[in-house]
Amino acid sequence: MRGLSTPCELVSFLRLSTNSGAGGALNFFVLGDKSYTKTELLKILNTSAALAKRAAASLVLAYQLIAAKLNVANGSDAAPISGAINTADALLAAYIGKLPYGFDSSPAAGQRMVKSRE
């Protein structure tokens, strides 16, 4: 099974989903310890990390985490990536409010986010 990997593929999946499958049944989605609606996920995915430089690290990590969680919800084996998903959720849970967070990849927190997605 080919997984979803780019923000464009994720946006298409979320927009085109019907009431079947992971995207269609999506009422909320948890990133870190915050719940996001389908509309909020689309807003995150439509925000360019390059244009939102101050939030680049959190957005890059969010793109990868959304892809991983949707792939698992769509039937991919979670075992090989469960540690990475937990680490990414823990990094995002450390911040107040919702994505995107206002820092780039140069501070220590941004470096941890960028490194954890690899």
C-alpha positions as a printed Julia matrix, in Angstrom:
118×3 Matrix{Float64}:
   0.0    0.0    0.0
   1.38   3.4   -0.95
   1.03   5.88   1.88
   0.17   9.55   1.87
   3.3   11.64   2.15
   3.08  15.19   0.82
   0.88  18.03   2.05
  -0.83  18.07  -1.39
  -1.67  14.35  -1.14
  -2.97  14.84   2.4
  -5.15  17.8    1.41
  -6.55  15.83  -1.53
  -7.25  12.85   0.69
  -9.04  14.94   3.29
 -11.04  16.92   0.72
 -12.08  13.94  -1.4
 -12.89  11.57   1.45
 -16.44  10.35   1.73
 -18.03   8.85   4.78
 -15.9    5.74   4.45
 -12.25   5.39   5.33
 -10.05   7.34   7.72
 -10.57  10.77   6.16
 -14.33  10.51   5.78
 -14.97   9.49   9.35
 -12.7   12.27  10.58
 -14.54  14.41  13.11
 -11.42  15.41  15.0
  -7.75  14.6   14.89
  -5.22  14.78  17.75
  -1.79  16.33  17.26
   0.21  16.56  20.46
  -2.53  16.83  23.06
  -4.85  19.12  21.09
  -7.83  18.14  18.96
  -8.14  19.57  15.46
 -11.16  19.52  13.17
 -10.9   18.48   9.53
 -11.1   22.18   8.6
  -8.23  23.02  10.95
  -6.12  20.2    9.47
  -6.74  21.53   5.98
  -5.68  25.0    7.11
  -2.44  23.58   8.56
  -1.74  21.57   5.42
  -2.43  24.57   3.2
   0.07  26.71   5.12
   3.44  26.66   3.42
   6.29  26.04   5.85
   8.51  28.09   3.53
   6.17  31.08   3.71
   5.49  30.73   7.43
   9.19  30.8    8.29
   8.67  31.51  11.99
   6.51  28.39  12.28
   8.4   26.16   9.87
   9.59  23.53  12.35
   6.16  22.92  13.87
   4.52  22.79  10.44
   7.06  20.36   8.99
   6.57  18.08  11.98
   2.78  18.44  11.76
   2.78  17.48   8.05
   4.71  14.31   8.83
   2.63  13.44  11.88
  -0.66  13.93  10.02
   0.6   11.71   7.19
   1.75   9.01   9.6
  -1.51   8.99  11.57
  -3.71   8.97   8.45
  -1.66   6.12   6.97
  -2.07   4.1   10.19
  -5.81   4.88  10.25
  -5.95   3.68   6.63
  -4.45   0.3    7.51
  -0.67   0.73   7.52
   1.28  -1.1   10.23
   1.88   1.27  13.15
   4.57  -0.86  14.82
   7.58   0.48  12.89
   6.64   4.12  13.51
   4.83   4.13  16.84
   7.9    5.49  18.66
   8.25   8.34  16.17
   4.54   9.17  16.43
   4.75   9.24  20.23
   7.86  11.46  20.13
   6.23  13.89  17.7
   3.06  14.05  19.8
   5.12  14.7   22.94
   7.04  17.54  21.24
   3.84  19.22  20.08
   2.06  18.66  23.41
   4.68  20.8   25.16
   3.22  23.98  23.6
   0.17  26.02  24.53
  -2.42  26.66  21.86
  -2.74  25.15  18.43
  -0.44  24.87  15.44
   1.44  26.54  13.95
   3.8   27.51  16.77
   5.78  30.7   16.33
   9.41  29.66  15.95
  11.62  28.45  13.16
  13.98  25.49  13.1
  16.96  27.32  14.62
  16.07  27.24  18.35
  16.58  24.0   20.26
  12.86  23.15  20.17
  12.74  23.64  16.42
  15.81  21.45  15.97
  14.16  18.65  17.99
  11.02  18.9   15.83
  12.93  18.79  12.58
  15.15  15.94  13.8
  12.22  13.87  15.12
  10.5   13.79  11.72
  13.49  12.08  10.07
